[in-house]
């Protein structure tokens, strides 16, 4: 399933990041620490998703969240 389908407050392992050949998006997500095997938690959901990766929180739009498979 994608990150858009994640339940609030539940910790997931990232299975893969599928950016469909968009190297810039893949590089951006990797720089946030968003890669296969890393833990991720959806902390809040409004227009965008607020996610916790490692010790940081990031605001991720639904398009980016679709690329993250958990």
mmCIF file of the N, C-alpha and C atoms, coordinates in Angstrom:
data_MODEL
# 
_entry.id   MODEL 
# 
loop_
_atom_site.group_PDB 
_atom_site.id 
_atom_site.type_symbol 
_atom_site.label_atom_id 
_atom_site.label_alt_id 
_atom_site.label_comp_id 
_atom_site.label_asym_id 
_atom_site.label_entity_id 
_atom_site.label_seq_id 
_atom_site.pdbx_PDB_ins_code 
_atom_site.Cartn_x 
_atom_site.Cartn_y 
_atom_site.Cartn_z 
_atom_site.occupancy 
_atom_site.B_iso_or_equiv 
_atom_site.pdbx_formal_charge 
_atom_site.auth_seq_id 
_atom_site.auth_comp_id 
_atom_site.auth_asym_id 
_atom_site.auth_atom_id 
_atom_site.pdbx_PDB_model_num 
ATOM 1   N N  . UNK A 1 1  ? 0.846  -1.181 0.000   1.00 0.00 ? 1  UNK A N  1 
ATOM 2   C CA . UNK A 1 1  ? 0.000  0.000  0.000   1.00 0.00 ? 1  UNK A CA 1 
ATOM 3   C C  . UNK A 1 1  ? 0.889  1.241  0.000   1.00 0.00 ? 1  UNK A C  1 
ATOM 4   N N  . UNK A 1 2  ? 0.309  2.377  -0.311  1.00 0.00 ? 2  UNK A N  1 
ATOM 5   C CA . UNK A 1 2  ? 1.089  3.617  -0.348  1.00 0.00 ? 2  UNK A CA 1 
ATOM 6   C C  . UNK A 1 2  ? 0.964  4.358  0.982   1.00 0.00 ? 2  UNK A C  1 
ATOM 7   N N  . UNK A 1 3  ? 1.794  5.348  1.149   1.00 0.00 ? 3  UNK A N  1 
ATOM 8   C CA . UNK A 1 3  ? 1.780  6.136  2.382   1.00 0.00 ? 3  UNK A CA 1 
ATOM 9   C C  . UNK A 1 3  ? 0.444  6.861  2.565   1.00 0.00 ? 3  UNK A C  1 
ATOM 10  N N  . UNK A 1 4  ? -0.240 7.183  1.466   1.00 0.00 ? 4  UNK A N  1 
ATOM 11  C CA . UNK A 1 4  ? -1.554 7.834  1.553   1.00 0.00 ? 4  UNK A CA 1 
ATOM 12  C C  . UNK A 1 4  ? -2.569 6.986  2.307   1.00 0.00 ? 4  UNK A C  1 
ATOM 13  N N  . UNK A 1 5  ? -2.367 5.673  2.348   1.00 0.00 ? 5  UNK A N  1 
ATOM 14  C CA . UNK A 1 5  ? -3.301 4.755  2.991   1.00 0.00 ? 5  UNK A CA 1 
ATOM 15  C C  . UNK A 1 5  ? -2.921 4.431  4.446   1.00 0.00 ? 5  UNK A C  1 
ATOM 16  N N  . UNK A 1 6  ? -1.835 5.002  4.924   1.00 0.00 ? 6  UNK A N  1 
ATOM 17  C CA . UNK A 1 6  ? -1.343 4.706  6.276   1.00 0.00 ? 6  UNK A CA 1 
ATOM 18  C C  . UNK A 1 6  ? -2.264 5.289  7.342   1.00 0.00 ? 6  UNK A C  1 
ATOM 19  N N  . UNK A 1 7  ? -2.331 4.599  8.479   1.00 0.00 ? 7  UNK A N  1 
ATOM 20  C CA . UNK A 1 7  ? -3.104 5.076  9.617   1.00 0.00 ? 7  UNK A CA 1 
ATOM 21  C C  . UNK A 1 7  ? -2.254 6.051  10.423  1.00 0.00 ? 7  UNK A C  1 
ATOM 22  N N  . UNK A 1 8  ? -2.908 7.055  10.985  1.00 0.00 ? 8  UNK A N  1 
ATOM 23  C CA . UNK A 1 8  ? -2.214 8.049  11.804  1.00 0.00 ? 8  UNK A CA 1 
ATOM 24  C C  . UNK A 1 8  ? -1.577 7.396  13.021  1.00 0.00 ? 8  UNK A C  1 
ATOM 25  N N  . UNK A 1 9  ? -0.336 7.777  13.305  1.00 0.00 ? 9  UNK A N  1 
ATOM 26  C CA . UNK A 1 9  ? 0.351  7.336  14.501  1.00 0.00 ? 9  UNK A CA 1 
ATOM 27  C C  . UNK A 1 9  ? 0.934  5.940  14.450  1.00 0.00 ? 9  UNK A C  1 
ATOM 28  N N  . UNK A 1 10 ? 0.701  5.201  13.389  1.00 0.00 ? 10 UNK A N  1 
ATOM 29  C CA . UNK A 1 10 ? 1.222  3.840  13.287  1.00 0.00 ? 10 UNK A CA 1 
ATOM 30  C C  . UNK A 1 10 ? 2.547  3.839  12.523  1.00 0.00 ? 10 UNK A C  1 
ATOM 31  N N  . UNK A 1 11 ? 3.536  3.132  13.057  1.00 0.00 ? 11 UNK A N  1 
ATOM 32  C CA . UNK A 1 11 ? 4.856  3.088  12.433  1.00 0.00 ? 11 UNK A CA 1 
ATOM 33  C C  . UNK A 1 11 ? 4.881  2.008  11.347  1.00 0.00 ? 11 UNK A C  1 
ATOM 34  N N  . UNK A 1 12 ? 5.447  2.361  10.196  1.00 0.00 ? 12 UNK A N  1 
ATOM 35  C CA . UNK A 1 12 ? 5.552  1.452  9.065   1.00 0.00 ? 12 UNK A CA 1 
ATOM 36  C C  . UNK A 1 12 ? 6.997  1.379  8.601   1.00 0.00 ? 12 UNK A C  1 
ATOM 37  N N  . UNK A 1 13 ? 7.336  0.316  7.903   1.00 0.00 ? 13 UNK A N  1 
ATOM 38  C CA . UNK A 1 13 ? 8.626  0.210  7.220   1.00 0.00 ? 13 UNK A CA 1 
ATOM 39  C C  . UNK A 1 13 ? 8.409  0.538  5.751   1.00 0.00 ? 13 UNK A C  1 
ATOM 40  N N  . UNK A 1 14 ? 9.284  1.336  5.204   1.00 0.00 ? 14 UNK A N  1 
ATOM 41  C CA . UNK A 1 14 ? 9.195  1.673  3.784   1.00 0.00 ? 14 UNK A CA 1 
ATOM 42  C C  . UNK A 1 14 ? 9.640  0.452  2.992   1.00 0.00 ? 14 UNK A C  1 
ATOM 43  N N  . UNK A 1 15 ? 8.754  -0.021 2.124   1.00 0.00 ? 15 UNK A N  1 
ATOM 44  C CA . UNK A 1 15 ? 9.041  -1.179 1.279   1.00 0.00 ? 15 UNK A CA 1 
ATOM 45  C C  . UNK A 1 15 ? 9.847  -0.746 0.057   1.00 0.00 ? 15 UNK A C  1 
ATOM 46  N N  . UNK A 1 16 ? 9.404  0.338  -0.583  1.00 0.00 ? 16 UNK A N  1 
ATOM 47  C CA . UNK A 1 16 ? 10.104 0.847  -1.760  1.00 0.00 ? 16 UNK A CA 1 
ATOM 48  C C  . UNK A 1 16 ? 9.665  2.277  -2.031  1.00 0.00 ? 16 UNK A C  1 
ATOM 49  N N  . UNK A 1 17 ? 10.441 2.955  -2.858  1.00 0.00 ? 17 UNK A N  1 
ATOM 50  C CA . UNK A 1 17 ? 10.105 4.299  -3.318  1.00 0.00 ? 17 UNK A CA 1 
ATOM 51  C C  . UNK A 1 17 ? 10.046 4.227  -4.839  1.00 0.00 ? 17 UNK A C  1 
ATOM 52  N N  . UNK A 1 18 ? 8.845  4.394  -5.399  1.00 0.00 ? 18 UNK A N  1 
ATOM 53  C CA . UNK A 1 18 ? 8.632  4.259  -6.836  1.00 0.00 ? 18 UNK A CA 1 
ATOM 54  C C  . UNK A 1 18 ? 8.327  5.628  -7.436  1.00 0.00 ? 18 UNK A C  1 
ATOM 55  N N  . UNK A 1 19 ? 9.350  6.281  -7.952  1.00 0.00 ? 19 UNK A N  1 
ATOM 56  C CA . UNK A 1 19 ? 9.186  7.626  -8.506  1.00 0.00 ? 19 UNK A CA 1 
ATOM 57  C C  . UNK A 1 19 ? 9.020  7.620  -10.021 1.00 0.00 ? 19 UNK A C  1 
ATOM 58  N N  . UNK A 1 20 ? 8.865  6.462  -10.619 1.00 0.00 ? 20 UNK A N  1 
ATOM 59  C CA . UNK A 1 20 ? 8.635  6.284  -12.054 1.00 0.00 ? 20 UNK A CA 1 
ATOM 60  C C  . UNK A 1 20 ? 9.664  7.070  -12.874 1.00 0.00 ? 20 UNK A C  1 
ATOM 61  N N  . UNK A 1 21 ? 10.923 6.850  -12.575 1.00 0.00 ? 21 UNK A N  1 
ATOM 62  C CA . UNK A 1 21 ? 11.993 7.464  -13.357 1.00 0.00 ? 21 UNK A CA 1 
ATOM 63  C C  . UNK A 1 21 ? 12.282 8.921  -13.050 1.00 0.00 ? 21 UNK A C  1 
ATOM 64  N N  . UNK A 1 22 ? 11.599 9.520  -12.094 1.00 0.00 ? 22 UNK A N  1 
ATOM 65  C CA . UNK A 1 22 ? 11.845 10.915 -11.723 1.00 0.00 ? 22 UNK A CA 1 
ATOM 66  C C  . UNK A 1 22 ? 13.008 10.944 -10.735 1.00 0.00 ? 22 UNK A C  1 
ATOM 67  N N  . UNK A 1 23 ? 14.210 11.090 -11.250 1.00 0.00 ? 23 UNK A N  1 
ATOM 68  C CA . UNK A 1 23 ? 15.412 11.037 -10.413 1.00 0.00 ? 23 UNK A CA 1 
ATOM 69  C C  . UNK A 1 23 ? 15.474 12.176 -9.407  1.00 0.00 ? 23 UNK A C  1 
ATOM 70  N N  . UNK A 1 24 ? 14.940 13.335 -9.776  1.00 0.00 ? 24 UNK A N  1 
ATOM 71  C CA . UNK A 1 24 ? 14.953 14.479 -8.866  1.00 0.00 ? 24 UNK A CA 1 
ATOM 72  C C  . UNK A 1 24 ? 14.088 14.196 -7.631  1.00 0.00 ? 24 UNK A C  1 
ATOM 73  N N  . UNK A 1 25 ? 12.894 13.625 -7.853  1.00 0.00 ? 25 UNK A N  1 
ATOM 74  C CA . UNK A 1 25 ? 12.012 13.282 -6.739  1.00 0.00 ? 25 UNK A CA 1 
ATOM 75  C C  . UNK A 1 25 ? 12.641 12.182 -5.880  1.00 0.00 ? 25 UNK A C  1 
ATOM 76  N N  . UNK A 1 26 ? 13.237 11.197 -6.522  1.00 0.00 ? 26 UNK A N  1 
ATOM 77  C CA . UNK A 1 26 ? 13.877 10.108 -5.787  1.00 0.00 ? 26 UNK A CA 1 
ATOM 78  C C  . UNK A 1 26 ? 15.032 10.622 -4.936  1.00 0.00 ? 26 UNK A C  1 
ATOM 79  N N  . UNK A 1 27 ? 15.826 11.524 -5.500  1.00 0.00 ? 27 UNK A N  1 
ATOM 80  C CA . UNK A 1 27 ? 16.944 12.110 -4.782  1.00 0.00 ? 27 UNK A CA 1 
ATOM 81  C C  . UNK A 1 27 ? 16.453 12.939 -3.590  1.00 0.00 ? 27 UNK A C  1 
ATOM 82  N N  . UNK A 1 28 ? 15.362 13.686 -3.794  1.00 0.00 ? 28 UNK A N  1 
ATOM 83  C CA . UNK A 1 28 ? 14.793 14.499 -2.727  1.00 0.00 ? 28 UNK A CA 1 
ATOM 84  C C  . UNK A 1 28 ? 14.321 13.617 -1.572  1.00 0.00 ? 28 UNK A C  1 
ATOM 85  N N  . UNK A 1 29 ? 13.572 12.564 -1.884  1.00 0.00 ? 29 UNK A N  1 
ATOM 86  C CA . UNK A 1 29 ? 13.077 11.659 -0.842  1.00 0.00 ? 29 UNK A CA 1 
ATOM 87  C C  . UNK A 1 29 ? 14.228 10.974 -0.117  1.00 0.00 ? 29 UNK A C  1 
ATOM 88  N N  . UNK A 1 30 ? 15.250 10.579 -0.862  1.00 0.00 ? 30 UNK A N  1 
ATOM 89  C CA . UNK A 1 30 ? 16.417 9.948  -0.249  1.00 0.00 ? 30 UNK A CA 1 
ATOM 90  C C  . UNK A 1 30 ? 17.105 10.910 0.718   1.00 0.00 ? 30 UNK A C  1 
ATOM 91  N N  . UNK A 1 31 ? 17.177 12.190 0.352   1.00 0.00 ? 31 UNK A N  1 
ATOM 92  C CA . UNK A 1 31 ? 17.822 13.180 1.224   1.00 0.00 ? 31 UNK A CA 1 
ATOM 93  C C  . UNK A 1 31 ? 17.055 13.380 2.532   1.00 0.00 ? 31 UNK A C  1 
ATOM 94  N N  . UNK A 1 32 ? 15.741 13.072 2.519   1.00 0.00 ? 32 UNK A N  1 
ATOM 95  C CA . UNK A 1 32 ? 14.937 13.151 3.745   1.00 0.00 ? 32 UNK A CA 1 
ATOM 96  C C  . UNK A 1 32 ? 15.108 11.910 4.621   1.00 0.00 ? 32 UNK A C  1 
ATOM 97  N N  . UNK A 1 33 ? 15.755 10.896 4.069   1.00 0.00 ? 33 UNK A N  1 
ATOM 98  C CA . UNK A 1 33 ? 15.903 9.636  4.793   1.00 0.00 ? 33 UNK A CA 1 
ATOM 99  C C  . UNK A 1 33 ? 14.815 8.646  4.442   1.00 0.00 ? 33 UNK A C  1 
ATOM 100 N N  . UNK A 1 34 ? 14.129 8.909  3.352   1.00 0.00 ? 34 UNK A N  1 
ATOM 101 C CA . UNK A 1 34 ? 13.004 8.089  2.910   1.00 0.00 ? 34 UNK A CA 1 
ATOM 102 C C  . UNK A 1 34 ? 13.499 7.080  1.879   1.00 0.00 ? 34 UNK A C  1 
ATOM 103 N N  . UNK A 1 35 ? 13.853 5.887  2.354   1.00 0.00 ? 35 UNK A N  1 
ATOM 104 C CA . UNK A 1 35 ? 14.331 4.827  1.470   1.00 0.00 ? 35 UNK A CA 1 
ATOM 105 C C  . UNK A 1 35 ? 13.935 3.480  2.048   1.00 0.00 ? 35 UNK A C  1 
ATOM 106 N N  . UNK A 1 36 ? 14.057 2.450  1.250   1.00 0.00 ? 36 UNK A N  1 
ATOM 107 C CA . UNK A 1 36 ? 13.643 1.107  1.619   1.00 0.00 ? 36 UNK A CA 1 
ATOM 108 C C  . UNK A 1 36 ? 14.262 0.666  2.948   1.00 0.00 ? 36 UNK A C  1 
ATOM 109 N N  . UNK A 1 37 ? 13.411 0.135  3.838   1.00 0.00 ? 37 UNK A N  1 
ATOM 110 C CA . UNK A 1 37 ? 13.872 -0.364 5.129   1.00 0.00 ? 37 UNK A CA 1 
ATOM 111 C C  . UNK A 1 37 ? 13.800 0.647  6.259   1.00 0.00 ? 37 UNK A C  1 
ATOM 112 N N  . UNK A 1 38 ? 13.565 1.913  5.950   1.00 0.00 ? 38 UNK A N  1 
ATOM 113 C CA . UNK A 1 38 ? 13.501 2.962  6.976   1.00 0.00 ? 38 UNK A CA 1 
ATOM 114 C C  . UNK A 1 38 ? 12.103 3.005  7.592   1.00 0.00 ? 38 UNK A C  1 
ATOM 115 N N  . UNK A 1 39 ? 12.015 3.378  8.862   1.00 0.00 ? 39 UNK A N  1 
ATOM 116 C CA . UNK A 1 39 ? 10.725 3.507  9.543   1.00 0.00 ? 39 UNK A CA 1 
ATOM 117 C C  . UNK A 1 39 ? 10.122 4.871  9.248   1.00 0.00 ? 39 UNK A C  1 
ATOM 118 N N  . UNK A 1 40 ? 8.787  4.905  9.089   1.00 0.00 ? 40 UNK A N  1 
ATOM 119 C CA . UNK A 1 40 ? 8.078  6.150  8.820   1.00 0.00 ? 40 UNK A CA 1 
ATOM 120 C C  . UNK A 1 40 ? 6.731  6.118  9.531   1.00 0.00 ? 40 UNK A C  1 
ATOM 121 N N  . UNK A 1 41 ? 6.321  7.271  10.042  1.00 0.00 ? 41 UNK A N  1 
ATOM 122 C CA . UNK A 1 41 ? 5.048  7.393  10.750  1.00 0.00 ? 41 UNK A CA 1 
ATOM 123 C C  . UNK A 1 41 ? 4.314  8.617  10.238  1.00 0.00 ? 41 UNK A C  1 
ATOM 124 N N  . UNK A 1 42 ? 3.018  8.470  9.923   1.00 0.00 ? 42 UNK A N  1 
ATOM 125 C CA . UNK A 1 42 ? 2.192  9.623  9.557   1.00 0.00 ? 42 UNK A CA 1 
ATOM 126 C C  . UNK A 1 42 ? 1.701  10.232 10.864  1.00 0.00 ? 42 UNK A C  1 
ATOM 127 N N  . UNK A 1 43 ? 2.127  11.462 11.119  1.00 0.00 ? 43 UNK A N  1 
ATOM 128 C CA . UNK A 1 43 ? 1.821  12.144 12.377  1.00 0.00 ? 43 UNK A CA 1 
ATOM 129 C C  . UNK A 1 43 ? 0.526  12.948 12.278  1.00 0.00 ? 43 UNK A C  1 
ATOM 130 N N  . UNK A 1 44 ? 0.277  13.541 11.106  1.00 0.00 ? 44 UNK A N  1 
ATOM 131 C CA . UNK A 1 44 ? -0.916 14.371 10.909  1.00 0.00 ? 44 UNK A CA 1 
ATOM 132 C C  . UNK A 1 44 ? -1.289 14.341 9.442   1.00 0.00 ? 44 UNK A C  1 
ATOM 133 N N  . UNK A 1 45 ? -2.566 14.556 9.176   1.00 0.00 ? 45 UNK A N  1 
ATOM 134 C CA . UNK A 1 45 ? -3.041 14.550 7.791   1.00 0.00 ? 45 UNK A CA 1 
ATOM 135 C C  . UNK A 1 45 ? -4.043 15.683 7.639   1.00 0.00 ? 45 UNK A C  1 
ATOM 136 N N  . UNK A 1 46 ? -3.673 16.669 6.863   1.00 0.00 ? 46 UNK A N  1 
ATOM 137 C CA . UNK A 1 46 ? -4.587 17.764 6.520   1.00 0.00 ? 46 UNK A CA 1 
ATOM 138 C C  . UNK A 1 46 ? -4.618 17.808 5.008   1.00 0.00 ? 46 UNK A C  1 
ATOM 139 N N  . UNK A 1 47 ? -4.153 18.879 4.405   1.00 0.00 ? 47 UNK A N  1 
ATOM 140 C CA . UNK A 1 47 ? -4.033 18.905 2.944   1.00 0.00 ? 47 UNK A CA 1 
ATOM 141 C C  . UNK A 1 47 ? -2.870 18.007 2.532   1.00 0.00 ? 47 UNK A C  1 
ATOM 142 N N  . UNK A 1 48 ? -1.796 18.072 3.293   1.00 0.00 ? 48 UNK A N  1 
ATOM 143 C CA . UNK A 1 48 ? -0.618 17.237 3.071   1.00 0.00 ? 48 UNK A CA 1 
ATOM 144 C C  . UNK A 1 48 ? -0.440 16.314 4.263   1.00 0.00 ? 48 UNK A C  1 
ATOM 145 N N  . UNK A 1 49 ? 0.529  15.417 4.165   1.00 0.00 ? 49 UNK A N  1 
ATOM 146 C CA . UNK A 1 49 ? 0.825  14.502 5.265   1.00 0.00 ? 49 UNK A CA 1 
ATOM 147 C C  . UNK A 1 49 ? 2.048  15.015 6.015   1.00 0.00 ? 49 UNK A C  1 
ATOM 148 N N  . UNK A 1 50 ? 1.986  14.993 7.315   1.00 0.00 ? 50 UNK A N  1 
ATOM 149 C CA . UNK A 1 50 ? 3.148  15.276 8.152   1.00 0.00 ? 50 UNK A CA 1 
ATOM 150 C C  . UNK A 1 50 ? 3.676  13.919 8.595   1.00 0.00 ? 50 UNK A C  1 
ATOM 151 N N  . UNK A 1 51 ? 4.923  13.631 8.208   1.00 0.00 ? 51 UNK A N  1 
ATOM 152 C CA . UNK A 1 51 ? 5.501  12.329 8.522   1.00 0.00 ? 51 UNK A CA 1 
ATOM 153 C C  . UNK A 1 51 ? 6.741  12.491 9.381   1.00 0.00 ? 51 UNK A C  1 
ATOM 154 N N  . UNK A 1 52 ? 6.990  11.481 10.193  1.00 0.00 ? 52 UNK A N  1 
ATOM 155 C CA . UNK A 1 52 ? 8.199  11.436 11.012  1.00 0.00 ? 52 UNK A CA 1 
ATOM 156 C C  . UNK A 1 52 ? 9.107  10.374 10.422  1.00 0.00 ? 52 UNK A C  1 
ATOM 157 N N  . UNK A 1 53 ? 10.321 10.799 10.064  1.00 0.00 ? 53 UNK A N  1 
ATOM 158 C CA . UNK A 1 53 ? 11.358 9.898  9.565   1.00 0.00 ? 53 UNK A CA 1 
ATOM 159 C C  . UNK A 1 53 ? 12.589 10.166 10.414  1.00 0.00 ? 53 UNK A C  1 
ATOM 160 N N  . UNK A 1 54 ? 13.101 9.117  11.034  1.00 0.00 ? 54 UNK A N  1 
ATOM 161 C CA . UNK A 1 54 ? 14.211 9.251  11.988  1.00 0.00 ? 54 UNK A CA 1 
ATOM 162 C C  . UNK A 1 54 ? 13.793 10.225 13.071  1.00 0.00 ? 54 UNK A C  1 
ATOM 163 N N  . UNK A 1 55 ? 14.524 11.294 13.307  1.00 0.00 ? 55 UNK A N  1 
ATOM 164 C CA . UNK A 1 55 ? 14.184 12.254 14.357  1.00 0.00 ? 55 UNK A CA 1 
ATOM 165 C C  . UNK A 1 55 ? 13.634 13.554 13.815  1.00 0.00 ? 55 UNK A C  1 
ATOM 166 N N  . UNK A 1 56 ? 13.107 13.547 12.590  1.00 0.00 ? 56 UNK A N  1 
ATOM 167 C CA . UNK A 1 56 ? 12.621 14.775 11.973  1.00 0.00 ? 56 UNK A CA 1 
ATOM 168 C C  . UNK A 1 56 ? 11.199 14.590 11.452  1.00 0.00 ? 56 UNK A C  1 
ATOM 169 N N  . UNK A 1 57 ? 10.515 15.713 11.269  1.00 0.00 ? 57 UNK A N  1 
ATOM 170 C CA . UNK A 1 57 ? 9.157  15.703 10.697  1.00 0.00 ? 57 UNK A CA 1 
ATOM 171 C C  . UNK A 1 57 ? 9.187  16.487 9.390   1.00 0.00 ? 57 UNK A C  1 
ATOM 172 N N  . UNK A 1 58 ? 8.446  15.957 8.417   1.00 0.00 ? 58 UNK A N  1 
ATOM 173 C CA . UNK A 1 58 ? 8.391  16.581 7.095   1.00 0.00 ? 58 UNK A CA 1 
ATOM 174 C C  . UNK A 1 58 ? 6.954  16.660 6.617   1.00 0.00 ? 58 UNK A C  1 
ATOM 175 N N  . UNK A 1 59 ? 6.678  17.672 5.804   1.00 0.00 ? 59 UNK A N  1 
ATOM 176 C CA . UNK A 1 59 ? 5.382  17.863 5.186   1.00 0.00 ? 59 UNK A CA 1 
ATOM 177 C C  . UNK A 1 59 ? 5.477  17.299 3.765   1.00 0.00 ? 59 UNK A C  1 
ATOM 178 N N  . UNK A 1 60 ? 4.708  16.261 3.466   1.00 0.00 ? 60 UNK A N  1 
ATOM 179 C CA . UNK A 1 60 ? 4.792  15.592 2.168   1.00 0.00 ? 60 UNK A CA 1 
ATOM 180 C C  . UNK A 1 60 ? 3.444  15.700 1.467   1.00 0.00 ? 60 UNK A C  1 
ATOM 181 N N  . UNK A 1 61 ? 3.452  16.143 0.217   1.00 0.00 ? 61 UNK A N  1 
ATOM 182 C CA . UNK A 1 61 ? 2.196  16.251 -0.521  1.00 0.00 ? 61 UNK A CA 1 
ATOM 183 C C  . UNK A 1 61 ? 1.732  14.869 -0.989  1.00 0.00 ? 61 UNK A C  1 
ATOM 184 N N  . UNK A 1 62 ? 0.454  14.735 -1.344  1.00 0.00 ? 62 UNK A N  1 
ATOM 185 C CA . UNK A 1 62 ? -0.099 13.432 -1.725  1.00 0.00 ? 62 UNK A CA 1 
ATOM 186 C C  . UNK A 1 62 ? 0.609  12.771 -2.905  1.00 0.00 ? 62 UNK A C  1 
ATOM 187 N N  . UNK A 1 63 ? 1.141  13.567 -3.839  1.00 0.00 ? 63 UNK A N  1 
ATOM 188 C CA . UNK A 1 63 ? 1.875  12.990 -4.981  1.00 0.00 ? 63 UNK A CA 1 
ATOM 189 C C  . UNK A 1 63 ? 3.134  12.272 -4.511  1.00 0.00 ? 63 UNK A C  1 
ATOM 190 N N  . UNK A 1 64 ? 3.887  12.889 -3.616  1.00 0.00 ? 64 UNK A N  1 
ATOM 191 C CA . UNK A 1 64 ? 5.076  12.235 -3.058  1.00 0.00 ? 64 UNK A CA 1 
ATOM 192 C C  . UNK A 1 64 ? 4.680  11.018 -2.231  1.00 0.00 ? 64 UNK A C  1 
ATOM 193 N N  . UNK A 1 65 ? 3.610  11.134 -1.476  1.00 0.00 ? 65 UNK A N  1 
ATOM 194 C CA . UNK A 1 65 ? 3.165  10.021 -0.638  1.00 0.00 ? 65 UNK A CA 1 
ATOM 195 C C  . UNK A 1 65 ? 2.769  8.808  -1.470  1.00 0.00 ? 65 UNK A C  1 
ATOM 196 N N  . UNK A 1 66 ? 2.283  9.039  -2.672  1.00 0.00 ? 66 UNK A N  1 
ATOM 197 C CA . UNK A 1 66 ? 1.916  7.936  -3.570  1.00 0.00 ? 66 UNK A CA 1 
ATOM 198 C C  . UNK A 1 66 ? 3.136  7.142  -3.992  1.00 0.00 ? 66 UNK A C  1 
ATOM 199 N N  . UNK A 1 67 ? 4.275  7.785  -4.078  1.00 0.00 ? 67 UNK A N  1 
ATOM 200 C CA . UNK A 1 67 ? 5.503  7.131  -4.511  1.00 0.00 ? 67 UNK A CA 1 
ATOM 201 C C  . UNK A 1 67 ? 6.114  6.261  -3.416  1.00 0.00 ? 67 UNK A C  1 
ATOM 202 N N  . UNK A 1 68 ? 5.680  6.455  -2.170  1.00 0.00 ? 68 UNK A N  1 
ATOM 203 C CA . UNK A 1 68 ? 6.248  5.723  -1.042  1.00 0.00 ? 68 UNK A CA 1 
ATOM 204 C C  . UNK A 1 68 ? 5.371  4.525  -0.710  1.00 0.00 ? 68 UNK A C  1 
ATOM 205 N N  . UNK A 1 69 ? 5.911  3.328  -0.919  1.00 0.00 ? 69 UNK A N  1 
ATOM 206 C CA . UNK A 1 69 ? 5.170  2.091  -0.638  1.00 0.00 ? 69 UNK A CA 1 
ATOM 207 C C  . UNK A 1 69 ? 5.614  1.543  0.711   1.00 0.00 ? 69 UNK A C  1 
ATOM 208 N N  . UNK A 1 70 ? 4.620  1.180  1.533   1.00 0.00 ? 70 UNK A N  1 
ATOM 209 C CA . UNK A 1 70 ? 4.895  0.668  2.868   1.00 0.00 ? 70 UNK A CA 1 
ATOM 210 C C  . UNK A 1 70 ? 4.358  -0.746 3.029   1.00 0.00 ? 70 UNK A C  1 
# 
